[in-house]
Structures are given as C-alpha cells and as structure tokens.
C-alpha cells in the first residue's frame, strides 16, 4: 500500500497555524501512522505560487493533493480523515 501524502501549508506569525500544526504533528508522529504517511510542511511565503494560491486561507492540510482541512483541525478528526483516505 502506498503511503498517504500529507502537506501542511502555513506561514510565520499565523495565529491559527500553531494549534493546527500541533494536532497534525501529534497524529503524524503517532506509531499508528508512522509508516503509512509522508508528511511535509510548506511555508507559503517561500514561493509566490503558494502565496497566490492560499493567501489568507491557511493553515490548510492536503491528503494526496486534495484539501482535507483549513483553519482548524482536531486530532480525532484528522485520524478519521486518514482512515477514510485509505
């Protein structure tokens, strides 16, 4: 089975990003998902394409290039979405 690809889009000084990141990191680092996902975080300010695409619509998370969540996510909700993606 191919691992799920998770990408977290954020930027510095984003008030919503820190709690969102904590939830995502907690789930991604859990033993249950450790070998089943690949994870990366992208600072949208690092590339004008990302800045234009996301603007103020962050934080957001994609699973296999599909938008999964934006602004807020709880650990249980993310775990449910990962199960559904498999």
Buried (B, 14 or more C-beta within 10 A) or exposed (E): EEEBBBBBBBBEEBEBBEEBBEBBBEBBEEEEBEEBBEBEBBBBEEEEEBBEEBEEEBBBBBBEEEEBBBEEBEBEBBBEBBEEBE
